[in-house]
Amino acid sequence: MSANKKTIKVTQIRSAVNRPADQEATLKGLGLNKMHKVSVLEDTPSVRGMIKKVAHLVKVEE
């Protein structure tokens, strides 16, 4: 990622066990698959939408 792009740090804080398949797939799309795993992503509308879908499972830091 280039230096002028905004990034977002996403940490998985809850398990995906017994969640709908689309929520599990969204976590994988964000690069999260285990508890307390951290992923640094570019701040785009598509990433924001994915985070909104699993907001109850993740913690977001600007």
PyMOL Python script that loads the backbone (N, CA, C, O; Angstrom):
from pymol import cmd

cmd.read_pdbstr("""\
ATOM      1  N   MET A   1       0.833  -1.172   0.000  1.00  0.00           N
ATOM      2  CA  MET A   1       0.000   0.000   0.000  1.00  0.00           C
ATOM      3  C   MET A   1       0.883   1.243   0.000  1.00  0.00           C
ATOM      4  O   MET A   1       1.896   1.293   0.698  1.00  0.00           O
ATOM      5  N   SER A   2       0.503   2.223  -0.770  1.00  0.00           N
ATOM      6  CA  SER A   2       1.342   3.409  -0.841  1.00  0.00           C
ATOM      7  C   SER A   2       1.138   4.292   0.388  1.00  0.00           C
ATOM      8  O   SER A   2       0.165   4.137   1.126  1.00  0.00           O
ATOM      9  N   ALA A   3       2.056   5.204   0.592  1.00  0.00           N
ATOM     10  CA  ALA A   3       2.076   6.018   1.805  1.00  0.00           C
ATOM     11  C   ALA A   3       0.918   7.005   1.869  1.00  0.00           C
ATOM     12  O   ALA A   3       0.509   7.383   2.967  1.00  0.00           O
ATOM     13  N   ASN A   4       0.374   7.434   0.735  1.00  0.00           N
ATOM     14  CA  ASN A   4      -0.695   8.430   0.767  1.00  0.00           C
ATOM     15  C   ASN A   4      -2.088   7.815   0.896  1.00  0.00           C
ATOM     16  O   ASN A   4      -3.069   8.553   0.992  1.00  0.00           O
ATOM     17  N   LYS A   5      -2.198   6.527   0.900  1.00  0.00           N
ATOM     18  CA  LYS A   5      -3.493   5.855   1.059  1.00  0.00           C
ATOM     19  C   LYS A   5      -3.819   5.700   2.539  1.00  0.00           C
ATOM     20  O   LYS A   5      -2.938   5.418   3.352  1.00  0.00           O
ATOM     21  N   LYS A   6      -5.094   5.887   2.881  1.00  0.00           N
ATOM     22  CA  LYS A   6      -5.512   5.667   4.260  1.00  0.00           C
ATOM     23  C   LYS A   6      -5.664   4.172   4.504  1.00  0.00           C
ATOM     24  O   LYS A   6      -6.092   3.423   3.625  1.00  0.00           O
ATOM     25  N   THR A   7      -5.312   3.761   5.696  1.00  0.00           N
ATOM     26  CA  THR A   7      -5.464   2.345   6.053  1.00  0.00           C
ATOM     27  C   THR A   7      -6.326   2.221   7.295  1.00  0.00           C
ATOM     28  O   THR A   7      -6.535   3.173   8.045  1.00  0.00           O
ATOM     29  N   ILE A   8      -6.805   1.027   7.473  1.00  0.00           N
ATOM     30  CA  ILE A   8      -7.678   0.698   8.590  1.00  0.00           C
ATOM     31  C   ILE A   8      -7.143  -0.588   9.211  1.00  0.00           C
ATOM     32  O   ILE A   8      -6.756  -1.505   8.487  1.00  0.00           O
ATOM     33  N   LYS A   9      -7.116  -0.668  10.525  1.00  0.00           N
ATOM     34  CA  LYS A   9      -6.643  -1.863  11.225  1.00  0.00           C
ATOM     35  C   LYS A   9      -7.869  -2.571  11.803  1.00  0.00           C
ATOM     36  O   LYS A   9      -8.606  -1.999  12.607  1.00  0.00           O
ATOM     37  N   VAL A  10      -8.075  -3.812  11.387  1.00  0.00           N
ATOM     38  CA  VAL A  10      -9.247  -4.589  11.797  1.00  0.00           C
ATOM     39  C   VAL A  10      -8.777  -5.796  12.596  1.00  0.00           C
ATOM     40  O   VAL A  10      -7.915  -6.552  12.148  1.00  0.00           O
ATOM     41  N   THR A  11      -9.351  -5.970  13.783  1.00  0.00           N
ATOM     42  CA  THR A  11      -9.005  -7.086  14.659  1.00  0.00           C
ATOM     43  C   THR A  11     -10.255  -7.917  14.923  1.00  0.00           C
ATOM     44  O   THR A  11     -11.304  -7.376  15.271  1.00  0.00           O
ATOM     45  N   GLN A  12     -10.140  -9.228  14.758  1.00  0.00           N
ATOM     46  CA  GLN A  12     -11.271 -10.106  15.058  1.00  0.00           C
ATOM     47  C   GLN A  12     -11.345 -10.310  16.563  1.00  0.00           C
ATOM     48  O   GLN A  12     -10.377 -10.751  17.183  1.00  0.00           O
ATOM     49  N   ILE A  13     -12.512  -9.983  17.158  1.00  0.00           N
ATOM     50  CA  ILE A  13     -12.661 -10.089  18.611  1.00  0.00           C
ATOM     51  C   ILE A  13     -13.669 -11.154  19.028  1.00  0.00           C
ATOM     52  O   ILE A  13     -13.763 -11.494  20.208  1.00  0.00           O
ATOM     53  N   ARG A  14     -14.416 -11.677  18.071  1.00  0.00           N
ATOM     54  CA  ARG A  14     -15.376 -12.740  18.367  1.00  0.00           C
ATOM     55  C   ARG A  14     -15.238 -13.846  17.333  1.00  0.00           C
ATOM     56  O   ARG A  14     -14.780 -13.622  16.213  1.00  0.00           O
ATOM     57  N   SER A  15     -15.641 -15.032  17.730  1.00  0.00           N
ATOM     58  CA  SER A  15     -15.514 -16.201  16.874  1.00  0.00           C
ATOM     59  C   SER A  15     -16.579 -16.224  15.782  1.00  0.00           C
ATOM     60  O   SER A  15     -17.673 -15.686  15.952  1.00  0.00           O
ATOM     61  N   ALA A  16     -16.246 -16.845  14.674  1.00  0.00           N
ATOM     62  CA  ALA A  16     -17.184 -17.004  13.566  1.00  0.00           C
ATOM     63  C   ALA A  16     -17.964 -18.315  13.668  1.00  0.00           C
ATOM     64  O   ALA A  16     -18.765 -18.629  12.788  1.00  0.00           O
ATOM     65  N   VAL A  17     -17.738 -19.071  14.722  1.00  0.00           N
ATOM     66  CA  VAL A  17     -18.438 -20.342  14.909  1.00  0.00           C
ATOM     67  C   VAL A  17     -19.932 -20.072  15.097  1.00  0.00           C
ATOM     68  O   VAL A  17     -20.318 -19.158  15.826  1.00  0.00           O
ATOM     69  N   ASN A  18     -20.764 -20.871  14.438  1.00  0.00           N
ATOM     70  CA  ASN A  18     -22.218 -20.764  14.480  1.00  0.00           C
ATOM     71  C   ASN A  18     -22.734 -19.451  13.909  1.00  0.00           C
ATOM     72  O   ASN A  18     -23.810 -18.993  14.295  1.00  0.00           O
ATOM     73  N   ARG A  19     -22.000 -18.848  13.011  1.00  0.00           N
ATOM     74  CA  ARG A  19     -22.448 -17.645  12.298  1.00  0.00           C
ATOM     75  C   ARG A  19     -22.860 -18.066  10.894  1.00  0.00           C
ATOM     76  O   ARG A  19     -22.420 -19.107  10.405  1.00  0.00           O
ATOM     77  N   PRO A  20     -23.699 -17.268  10.242  1.00  0.00           N
ATOM     78  CA  PRO A  20     -24.073 -17.598   8.859  1.00  0.00           C
ATOM     79  C   PRO A  20     -22.847 -17.666   7.948  1.00  0.00           C
ATOM     80  O   PRO A  20     -21.837 -17.006   8.192  1.00  0.00           O
ATOM     81  N   ALA A  21     -22.954 -18.465   6.911  1.00  0.00           N
ATOM     82  CA  ALA A  21     -21.826 -18.687   5.992  1.00  0.00           C
ATOM     83  C   ALA A  21     -21.352 -17.387   5.348  1.00  0.00           C
ATOM     84  O   ALA A  21     -20.158 -17.226   5.096  1.00  0.00           O
ATOM     85  N   ASP A  22     -22.273 -16.457   5.078  1.00  0.00           N
ATOM     86  CA  ASP A  22     -21.851 -15.210   4.445  1.00  0.00           C
ATOM     87  C   ASP A  22     -20.993 -14.368   5.384  1.00  0.00           C
ATOM     88  O   ASP A  22     -20.101 -13.656   4.923  1.00  0.00           O
ATOM     89  N   GLN A  23     -21.245 -14.436   6.690  1.00  0.00           N
ATOM     90  CA  GLN A  23     -20.408 -13.701   7.648  1.00  0.00           C
ATOM     91  C   GLN A  23     -19.024 -14.342   7.753  1.00  0.00           C
ATOM     92  O   GLN A  23     -18.022 -13.633   7.843  1.00  0.00           O
ATOM     93  N   GLU A  24     -18.960 -15.652   7.743  1.00  0.00           N
ATOM     94  CA  GLU A  24     -17.664 -16.344   7.758  1.00  0.00           C
ATOM     95  C   GLU A  24     -16.866 -15.981   6.508  1.00  0.00           C
ATOM     96  O   GLU A  24     -15.664 -15.729   6.587  1.00  0.00           O
ATOM     97  N   ALA A  25     -17.529 -15.956   5.369  1.00  0.00           N
ATOM     98  CA  ALA A  25     -16.856 -15.614   4.112  1.00  0.00           C
ATOM     99  C   ALA A  25     -16.378 -14.164   4.121  1.00  0.00           C
ATOM    100  O   ALA A  25     -15.317 -13.859   3.577  1.00  0.00           O
ATOM    101  N   THR A  26     -17.140 -13.285   4.723  1.00  0.00           N
ATOM    102  CA  THR A  26     -16.744 -11.879   4.821  1.00  0.00           C
ATOM    103  C   THR A  26     -15.496 -11.734   5.677  1.00  0.00           C
ATOM    104  O   THR A  26     -14.596 -10.966   5.335  1.00  0.00           O
ATOM    105  N   LEU A  27     -15.431 -12.462   6.786  1.00  0.00           N
ATOM    106  CA  LEU A  27     -14.230 -12.424   7.629  1.00  0.00           C
ATOM    107  C   LEU A  27     -13.014 -12.908   6.847  1.00  0.00           C
ATOM    108  O   LEU A  27     -11.942 -12.308   6.929  1.00  0.00           O
ATOM    109  N   LYS A  28     -13.176 -13.986   6.094  1.00  0.00           N
ATOM    110  CA  LYS A  28     -12.066 -14.488   5.283  1.00  0.00           C
ATOM    111  C   LYS A  28     -11.659 -13.462   4.234  1.00  0.00           C
ATOM    112  O   LYS A  28     -10.472 -13.298   3.950  1.00  0.00           O
ATOM    113  N   GLY A  29     -12.631 -12.779   3.662  1.00  0.00           N
ATOM    114  CA  GLY A  29     -12.343 -11.743   2.684  1.00  0.00           C
ATOM    115  C   GLY A  29     -11.564 -10.578   3.280  1.00  0.00           C
ATOM    116  O   GLY A  29     -10.789  -9.921   2.586  1.00  0.00           O
ATOM    117  N   LEU A  30     -11.773 -10.328   4.561  1.00  0.00           N
ATOM    118  CA  LEU A  30     -11.034  -9.286   5.260  1.00  0.00           C
ATOM    119  C   LEU A  30      -9.667  -9.777   5.726  1.00  0.00           C
ATOM    120  O   LEU A  30      -8.872  -8.997   6.252  1.00  0.00           O
ATOM    121  N   GLY A  31      -9.393 -11.053   5.536  1.00  0.00           N
ATOM    122  CA  GLY A  31      -8.103 -11.608   5.948  1.00  0.00           C
ATOM    123  C   GLY A  31      -8.094 -12.071   7.391  1.00  0.00           C
ATOM    124  O   GLY A  31      -7.031 -12.214   7.996  1.00  0.00           O
ATOM    125  N   LEU A  32      -9.276 -12.306   7.945  1.00  0.00           N
ATOM    126  CA  LEU A  32      -9.395 -12.745   9.338  1.00  0.00           C
ATOM    127  C   LEU A  32      -9.971 -14.151   9.367  1.00  0.00           C
ATOM    128  O   LEU A  32     -10.957 -14.436   8.686  1.00  0.00           O
ATOM    129  N   ASN A  33      -9.361 -15.028  10.150  1.00  0.00           N
ATOM    130  CA  ASN A  33      -9.907 -16.379  10.271  1.00  0.00           C
ATOM    131  C   ASN A  33      -9.733 -16.952  11.670  1.00  0.00           C
ATOM    132  O   ASN A  33     -10.228 -18.043  11.955  1.00  0.00           O
ATOM    133  N   LYS A  34      -9.046 -16.241  12.537  1.00  0.00           N
ATOM    134  CA  LYS A  34      -8.846 -16.707  13.912  1.00  0.00           C
ATOM    135  C   LYS A  34      -9.027 -15.532  14.866  1.00  0.00           C
ATOM    136  O   LYS A  34      -8.882 -14.370  14.485  1.00  0.00           O
ATOM    137  N   MET A  35      -9.340 -15.855  16.086  1.00  0.00           N
ATOM    138  CA  MET A  35      -9.512 -14.833  17.109  1.00  0.00           C
ATOM    139  C   MET A  35      -8.237 -14.012  17.277  1.00  0.00           C
ATOM    140  O   MET A  35      -7.135 -14.558  17.222  1.00  0.00           O
ATOM    141  N   HIS A  36      -8.379 -12.727  17.478  1.00  0.00           N
ATOM    142  CA  HIS A  36      -7.297 -11.774  17.748  1.00  0.00           C
ATOM    143  C   HIS A  36      -6.343 -11.584  16.574  1.00  0.00           C
ATOM    144  O   HIS A  36      -5.273 -10.996  16.736  1.00  0.00           O
ATOM    145  N   LYS A  37      -6.716 -12.070  15.404  1.00  0.00           N
ATOM    146  CA  LYS A  37      -5.895 -11.830  14.228  1.00  0.00           C
ATOM    147  C   LYS A  37      -6.136 -10.398  13.755  1.00  0.00           C
ATOM    148  O   LYS A  37      -7.260  -9.898  13.806  1.00  0.00           O
ATOM    149  N   VAL A  38      -5.072  -9.746  13.297  1.00  0.00           N
ATOM    150  CA  VAL A  38      -5.139  -8.346  12.871  1.00  0.00           C
ATOM    151  C   VAL A  38      -4.858  -8.267  11.378  1.00  0.00           C
ATOM    152  O   VAL A  38      -3.968  -8.944  10.863  1.00  0.00           O
ATOM    153  N   SER A  39      -5.626  -7.435  10.697  1.00  0.00           N
ATOM    154  CA  SER A  39      -5.435  -7.211   9.275  1.00  0.00           C
ATOM    155  C   SER A  39      -5.430  -5.709   9.016  1.00  0.00           C
ATOM    156  O   SER A  39      -6.314  -4.994   9.488  1.00  0.00           O
ATOM    157  N   VAL A  40      -4.451  -5.234   8.275  1.00  0.00           N
ATOM    158  CA  VAL A  40      -4.380  -3.825   7.902  1.00  0.00           C
ATOM    159  C   VAL A  40      -4.812  -3.722   6.446  1.00  0.00           C
ATOM    160  O   VAL A  40      -4.197  -4.312   5.558  1.00  0.00           O
ATOM    161  N   LEU A  41      -5.889  -2.956   6.215  1.00  0.00           N
ATOM    162  CA  LEU A  41      -6.496  -2.875   4.897  1.00  0.00           C
ATOM    163  C   LEU A  41      -6.603  -1.434   4.433  1.00  0.00           C
ATOM    164  O   LEU A  41      -6.600  -0.505   5.240  1.00  0.00           O
ATOM    165  N   GLU A  42      -6.698  -1.262   3.123  1.00  0.00           N
ATOM    166  CA  GLU A  42      -6.914   0.070   2.556  1.00  0.00           C
ATOM    167  C   GLU A  42      -8.344   0.506   2.870  1.00  0.00           C
ATOM    168  O   GLU A  42      -9.270  -0.302   2.795  1.00  0.00           O
ATOM    169  N   ASP A  43      -8.522   1.768   3.218  1.00  0.00           N
ATOM    170  CA  ASP A  43      -9.831   2.300   3.589  1.00  0.00           C
ATOM    171  C   ASP A  43     -10.616   2.655   2.331  1.00  0.00           C
ATOM    172  O   ASP A  43     -10.505   3.761   1.803  1.00  0.00           O
ATOM    173  N   THR A  44     -11.416   1.692   1.860  1.00  0.00           N
ATOM    174  CA  THR A  44     -12.248   1.891   0.674  1.00  0.00           C
ATOM    175  C   THR A  44     -13.709   1.625   1.031  1.00  0.00           C
ATOM    176  O   THR A  44     -13.984   0.989   2.049  1.00  0.00           O
ATOM    177  N   PRO A  45     -14.641   2.093   0.222  1.00  0.00           N
ATOM    178  CA  PRO A  45     -16.056   1.840   0.499  1.00  0.00           C
ATOM    179  C   PRO A  45     -16.391   0.340   0.564  1.00  0.00           C
ATOM    180  O   PRO A  45     -17.228  -0.070   1.369  1.00  0.00           O
ATOM    181  N   SER A  46     -15.752  -0.470  -0.268  1.00  0.00           N
ATOM    182  CA  SER A  46     -16.054  -1.904  -0.258  1.00  0.00           C
ATOM    183  C   SER A  46     -15.586  -2.546   1.052  1.00  0.00           C
ATOM    184  O   SER A  46     -16.283  -3.391   1.613  1.00  0.00           O
ATOM    185  N   VAL A  47     -14.416  -2.148   1.534  1.00  0.00           N
ATOM    186  CA  VAL A  47     -13.920  -2.679   2.812  1.00  0.00           C
ATOM    187  C   VAL A  47     -14.812  -2.202   3.952  1.00  0.00           C
ATOM    188  O   VAL A  47     -15.115  -2.973   4.863  1.00  0.00           O
ATOM    189  N   ARG A  48     -15.234  -0.950   3.913  1.00  0.00           N
ATOM    190  CA  ARG A  48     -16.140  -0.420   4.942  1.00  0.00           C
ATOM    191  C   ARG A  48     -17.444  -1.203   4.970  1.00  0.00           C
ATOM    192  O   ARG A  48     -17.979  -1.476   6.045  1.00  0.00           O
ATOM    193  N   GLY A  49     -17.965  -1.570   3.795  1.00  0.00           N
ATOM    194  CA  GLY A  49     -19.198  -2.355   3.729  1.00  0.00           C
ATOM    195  C   GLY A  49     -19.021  -3.735   4.329  1.00  0.00           C
ATOM    196  O   GLY A  49     -19.911  -4.236   5.016  1.00  0.00           O
ATOM    197  N   MET A  50     -17.872  -4.356   4.072  1.00  0.00           N
ATOM    198  CA  MET A  50     -17.597  -5.675   4.644  1.00  0.00           C
ATOM    199  C   MET A  50     -17.496  -5.581   6.164  1.00  0.00           C
ATOM    200  O   MET A  50     -17.996  -6.446   6.882  1.00  0.00           O
ATOM    201  N   ILE A  51     -16.847  -4.525   6.645  1.00  0.00           N
ATOM    202  CA  ILE A  51     -16.712  -4.335   8.095  1.00  0.00           C
ATOM    203  C   ILE A  51     -18.078  -4.121   8.725  1.00  0.00           C
ATOM    204  O   ILE A  51     -18.349  -4.643   9.807  1.00  0.00           O
ATOM    205  N   LYS A  52     -18.942  -3.361   8.064  1.00  0.00           N
ATOM    206  CA  LYS A  52     -20.287  -3.109   8.592  1.00  0.00           C
ATOM    207  C   LYS A  52     -21.076  -4.411   8.729  1.00  0.00           C
ATOM    208  O   LYS A  52     -21.869  -4.572   9.657  1.00  0.00           O
ATOM    209  N   LYS A  53     -20.852  -5.334   7.799  1.00  0.00           N
ATOM    210  CA  LYS A  53     -21.580  -6.612   7.813  1.00  0.00           C
ATOM    211  C   LYS A  53     -21.197  -7.477   9.019  1.00  0.00           C
ATOM    212  O   LYS A  53     -22.024  -8.226   9.538  1.00  0.00           O
ATOM    213  N   VAL A  54     -19.938  -7.371   9.461  1.00  0.00           N
ATOM    214  CA  VAL A  54     -19.467  -8.189  10.586  1.00  0.00           C
ATOM    215  C   VAL A  54     -18.997  -7.306  11.750  1.00  0.00           C
ATOM    216  O   VAL A  54     -18.088  -7.680  12.490  1.00  0.00           O
ATOM    217  N   ALA A  55     -19.619  -6.144  11.902  1.00  0.00           N
ATOM    218  CA  ALA A  55     -19.199  -5.175  12.928  1.00  0.00           C
ATOM    219  C   ALA A  55     -19.247  -5.754  14.336  1.00  0.00           C
ATOM    220  O   ALA A  55     -18.475  -5.339  15.200  1.00  0.00           O
ATOM    221  N   HIS A  56     -20.140  -6.703  14.575  1.00  0.00           N
ATOM    222  CA  HIS A  56     -20.265  -7.310  15.898  1.00  0.00           C
ATOM    223  C   HIS A  56     -19.152  -8.328  16.185  1.00  0.00           C
ATOM    224  O   HIS A  56     -19.030  -8.814  17.310  1.00  0.00           O
ATOM    225  N   LEU A  57     -18.345  -8.647  15.170  1.00  0.00           N
ATOM    226  CA  LEU A  57     -17.271  -9.638  15.331  1.00  0.00           C
ATOM    227  C   LEU A  57     -15.881  -9.016  15.303  1.00  0.00           C
ATOM    228  O   LEU A  57     -14.902  -9.698  15.606  1.00  0.00           O
ATOM    229  N   VAL A  58     -15.769  -7.734  14.946  1.00  0.00           N
ATOM    230  CA  VAL A  58     -14.469  -7.113  14.767  1.00  0.00           C
ATOM    231  C   VAL A  58     -14.366  -5.784  15.515  1.00  0.00           C
ATOM    232  O   VAL A  58     -15.364  -5.170  15.890  1.00  0.00           O
ATOM    233  N   LYS A  59     -13.105  -5.367  15.716  1.00  0.00           N
ATOM    234  CA  LYS A  59     -12.801  -4.043  16.280  1.00  0.00           C
ATOM    235  C   LYS A  59     -12.004  -3.302  15.215  1.00  0.00           C
ATOM    236  O   LYS A  59     -11.080  -3.856  14.621  1.00  0.00           O
ATOM    237  N   VAL A  60     -12.374  -2.022  14.975  1.00  0.00           N
ATOM    238  CA  VAL A  60     -11.750  -1.235  13.930  1.00  0.00           C
ATOM    239  C   VAL A  60     -10.987  -0.070  14.546  1.00  0.00           C
ATOM    240  O   VAL A  60     -11.485   0.626  15.432  1.00  0.00           O
ATOM    241  N   GLU A  61      -9.760   0.124  14.052  1.00  0.00           N
ATOM    242  CA  GLU A  61      -8.950   1.267  14.457  1.00  0.00           C
ATOM    243  C   GLU A  61      -8.555   2.026  13.202  1.00  0.00           C
ATOM    244  O   GLU A  61      -8.099   1.428  12.227  1.00  0.00           O
ATOM    245  N   GLU A  62      -8.727   3.329  13.225  1.00  0.00           N
ATOM    246  CA  GLU A  62      -8.397   4.173  12.065  1.00  0.00           C
ATOM    247  C   GLU A  62      -6.907   4.272  11.890  1.00  0.00           C
ATOM    248  O   GLU A  62      -6.436   4.938  10.969  1.00  0.00           O
TER     249      GLU A  62
END
""", "prot")
cmd.dss("prot")
cmd.show_as("cartoon", "prot")
cmd.util.cbc("prot")
cmd.orient("prot")
